Amino acid sequence: MQEITTVALDAMGGDNAPQEIVLGAVKATNERRDLKVLLVGDEAAIKNSLSSHSYKENQIEIVPASEVIETSEAPVNAIRKKKDSSIVVGMKLVKEKKADAFVSAGSSGAILVGGQVIIGRIKGVERAPMAPLIPTDKGISLLVDSGANVDARASHLVQFAKMGSIYIEHVIGKKNPKVALVNVGAEEEKGNALVKETFPLLKAEKDINFVGSVEARDIPYGEVDVVVAEGFAGNIIIKMYEGVGGVLFKKIKDSLLSNLRSKIGALLIKPALKGMMKSFDATEYGGAPLLGLNALVVKTHGNAKSKEIRNTLIQCITFKEQKISDKIRESIVKED
Amino acid sequence: MQEITTVALDAMGGDNAPQEIVLGAVKATNERRDLKVLLVGDEAAIKNSLSSHSYKENQIEIVPASEVIETSEAPVNAIRKKKDSSIVVGMKLVKEKKADAFVSAGSSGAILVGGQVIIGRIKGVERAPMAPLIPTDKGISLLVDSGANVDARASHLVQFAKMGSIYIEHVIGKKNPKVALVNVGAEEEKGNALVKETFPLLKAEKDINFVGSVEARDIPYGEVDVVVAEGFAGNIIIKMYEGVGGVLFKKIKDSLLSNLRSKIGALLIKPALKGMMKSFDATEYGGAPLLGLNALVVKTHGNAKSKEIRNTLIQCITFKEQKISDKIRESIVKED
């Protein structure tokens, strides 16, 4: 019999909850028989959203939770106080092994805190990084850490590199992925104190294919598969993607509507441009996993629509099938 | 009588030396009577480049220098050893008050080291940041520091903010510029240790219009005028601009050439798109000054063409006219 992956899905998180979240669950379960989704949140609202879709009733279950953690709330406090929030209830399902993974489009801070406090880190893992897939000219790369750990230390970055390498090799399927450390120049002697301390440690790692430094300029070209950065730097990388991409698309749109000639041109290029934009859209690739926890926790974009939720749920299946947590545990334990 | 600004220009630096550098000098001096350019470098090569242009002989002078510092050379060593390089000779002209400013498209490292060692910092200035103008949706902002000082401290960042504010107010002409600190979130309690230490110091500064944190995502939208960051973070910001912009333009081009329909559309939108790309091209705005030195030093892009050189030379005139070094000196001394 086929093994089933059970995912606890926060039905109340993000800008488009619960409709788009529920629809994502419907899409994924309609496609995959080996997936079960526990929709956590306001029972009436979820039922209402479900009622407009046709879905497999044995693959979708509602787990009631009466509270919602808002993105504006202080995370530590929210996790402690709101025991019946969709995030706390969903994570407890994972802790109690009633689910294999937890997915949410809600408060990043609460997901980070809850992940560490409720689900817990794998023994030996010092910090759990957030690891989103980022679009590149060649396809996708993995960024570890996109902001879960500011002021991370060299030993943390080494673990980020190992966990990122395992994730992209086994979940995304890139063999022997190239791992690089974000730096201000390509030369080994360049860098800040953290990079200079981390570089030789990464170089000495036998488990990973460390290719040296990567300058931020080269990240979007997809020269490397796993981009290792301390959380503050990684956060700038992911947000510059959004910011530069967003402004450029806005400027292109404005310029195309600036006169009749370019308006006609715009109609002709629309399909080609749309395909291009889609390939550079981070939401195409599902959410960002928090690596190094006892079970998979994934944060999707706050504005996630059903497609991103669907993609994320299906990645959870691969994560379980490939026994990523076991592989991380082995890799980290070997280190100790 | 009109005051003359004399600029020592490294004729040998960058990918397009000496032709484009010399042409930039010719353009600027043909436009401005209050500018004199000392072209520093290989006399024969400079003469050869000059010979194809018509220029005002009393505004352009050649200062011979027999050596060139390559970008691959270790900066400290190169500055010490290559006494007759265009960078060292040019900077000495400034030190000896034979020139008001030094401009180069050559080795960033050598310019940074030479600036500190030969020209020297204004008394009280702890670190000299590199401060390029960056394109935004609303126009331009100033980024301080784009990478001259990795591992900068809180007191450095406060000086960066003050110097950047003076520069953009008096050279670029933005009154009461909004100054913000790059951070991982908008809330005051967010940030790494450096940001948390710097934030209250900036808040307490009376001289600047400090508006709080700016997330990297919002920088390209031009929400703030002076973007303050430690050099490692600032370097990522400037390089992500290049990387994301470069890949997106490449992808747009590829998609427009993908079929006949979009090829025809591309012809129609070309003028509008070109104008848009121009407005988002960092080289439009001249080079990046090193702030806080006893005289102005500007690093242009390595691939600078005559237009960027021309723009930079003209900015040197404003820098002198506005007595920026004096203003920085006063601002920093007041602090002490």
Chai-1 contact restraints between the chains, C-beta under 6 A:
chainA,res_idxA,chainB,res_idxB,connection_type,confidence,min_distance_angstrom,max_distance_angstrom,comment,restraint_id
A,D137,B,V247,contact,1.0,0.0,6.0,A-B,restraint_1
A,G147,B,V184,contact,1.0,0.0,6.0,A-B,restraint_2
A,V150,B,N192,contact,1.0,0.0,6.0,A-B,restraint_3
A,D151,B,N192,contact,1.0,0.0,6.0,A-B,restraint_4
A,D151,B,A193,contact,1.0,0.0,6.0,A-B,restraint_5
A,V184,B,G147,contact,1.0,0.0,6.0,A-B,restraint_6
A,V184,B,N235,contact,1.0,0.0,6.0,A-B,restraint_7
A,N192,B,V150,contact,1.0,0.0,6.0,A-B,restraint_8
A,N192,B,D151,contact,1.0,0.0,6.0,A-B,restraint_9
A,N192,B,F232,contact,1.0,0.0,6.0,A-B,restraint_10
A,A193,B,D151,contact,1.0,0.0,6.0,A-B,restraint_11
A,E215,B,K239,contact,1.0,0.0,6.0,A-B,restraint_12
A,A216,B,I236,contact,1.0,0.0,6.0,A-B,restraint_13
A,A216,B,K239,contact,1.0,0.0,6.0,A-B,restraint_14
A,A216,B,M240,contact,1.0,0.0,6.0,A-B,restraint_15
A,R217,B,K239,contact,1.0,0.0,6.0,A-B,restraint_16
A,R217,B,E242,contact,1.0,0.0,6.0,A-B,restraint_17
A,R217,B,G243,contact,1.0,0.0,6.0,A-B,restraint_18
A,I219,B,G243,contact,1.0,0.0,6.0,A-B,restraint_19
A,P220,B,G243,contact,1.0,0.0,6.0,A-B,restraint_20
A,P220,B,V244,contact,1.0,0.0,6.0,A-B,restraint_21
A,P220,B,V247,contact,1.0,0.0,6.0,A-B,restraint_22
A,Y221,B,V247,contact,1.0,0.0,6.0,A-B,restraint_23
A,F232,B,N192,contact,1.0,0.0,6.0,A-B,restraint_24
A,A233,B,I236,contact,1.0,0.0,6.0,A-B,restraint_25
A,N235,B,V184,contact,1.0,0.0,6.0,A-B,restraint_26
A,I236,B,A216,contact,1.0,0.0,6.0,A-B,restraint_27
A,I236,B,A233,contact,1.0,0.0,6.0,A-B,restraint_28
A,I236,B,I236,contact,1.0,0.0,6.0,A-B,restraint_29
A,K239,B,E215,contact,1.0,0.0,6.0,A-B,restraint_30
A,K239,B,A216,contact,1.0,0.0,6.0,A-B,restraint_31
A,K239,B,R217,contact,1.0,0.0,6.0,A-B,restraint_32
A,M240,B,A216,contact,1.0,0.0,6.0,A-B,restraint_33
A,M240,B,M240,contact,1.0,0.0,6.0,A-B,restraint_34
A,Y241,B,V244,contact,1.0,0.0,6.0,A-B,restraint_35
A,E242,B,R217,contact,1.0,0.0,6.0,A-B,restraint_36
A,G243,B,R217,contact,1.0,0.0,6.0,A-B,restraint_37
A,G243,B,I219,contact,1.0,0.0,6.0,A-B,restraint_38
A,G243,B,P220,contact,1.0,0.0,6.0,A-B,restraint_39
A,V244,B,P220,contact,1.0,0.0,6.0,A-B,restraint_40
A,V244,B,Y241,contact,1.0,0.0,6.0,A-B,restraint_41
A,V244,B,V244,contact,1.0,0.0,6.0,A-B,restraint_42
A,V244,B,G245,contact,1.0,0.0,6.0,A-B,restraint_43
A,G245,B,V244,contact,1.0,0.0,6.0,A-B,restraint_44
A,V247,B,D137,contact,1.0,0.0,6.0,A-B,restraint_45
A,V247,B,P220,contact,1.0,0.0,6.0,A-B,restraint_46
A,V247,B,Y221,contact,1.0,0.0,6.0,A-B,restraint_47
A,L248,B,L248,contact,1.0,0.0,6.0,A-B,restraint_48
A,K251,B,M276,contact,1.0,0.0,6.0,A-B,restraint_49
A,S255,B,A272,contact,1.0,0.0,6.0,A-B,restraint_50
A,S255,B,L273,contact,1.0,0.0,6.0,A-B,restraint_51
A,S255,B,M276,contact,1.0,0.0,6.0,A-B,restraint_52
A,L256,B,I269,contact,1.0,0.0,6.0,A-B,restraint_53
A,S258,B,A272,contact,1.0,0.0,6.0,A-B,restraint_54
A,R261,B,L268,contact,1.0,0.0,6.0,A-B,restraint_55
A,S262,B,I269,contact,1.0,0.0,6.0,A-B,restraint_56
A,S262,B,A272,contact,1.0,0.0,6.0,A-B,restraint_57
A,I264,B,L268,contact,1.0,0.0,6.0,A-B,restraint_58
A,G265,B,G265,contact,1.0,0.0,6.0,A-B,restraint_59
A,G265,B,L268,contact,1.0,0.0,6.0,A-B,restraint_60
A,G265,B,I269,contact,1.0,0.0,6.0,A-B,restraint_61
A,L268,B,R261,contact,1.0,0.0,6.0,A-B,restraint_62
A,L268,B,I264,contact,1.0,0.0,6.0,A-B,restraint_63
A,L268,B,G265,contact,1.0,0.0,6.0,A-B,restraint_64
A,I269,B,L256,contact,1.0,0.0,6.0,A-B,restraint_65
A,I269,B,S262,contact,1.0,0.0,6.0,A-B,restraint_66
A,I269,B,G265,contact,1.0,0.0,6.0,A-B,restraint_67
A,A272,B,S255,contact,1.0,0.0,6.0,A-B,restraint_68
A,A272,B,S258,contact,1.0,0.0,6.0,A-B,restraint_69
A,A272,B,S262,contact,1.0,0.0,6.0,A-B,restraint_70
A,L273,B,S255,contact,1.0,0.0,6.0,A-B,restraint_71
A,M276,B,K251,contact,1.0,0.0,6.0,A-B,restraint_72
A,M276,B,S255,contact,1.0,0.0,6.0,A-B,restraint_73
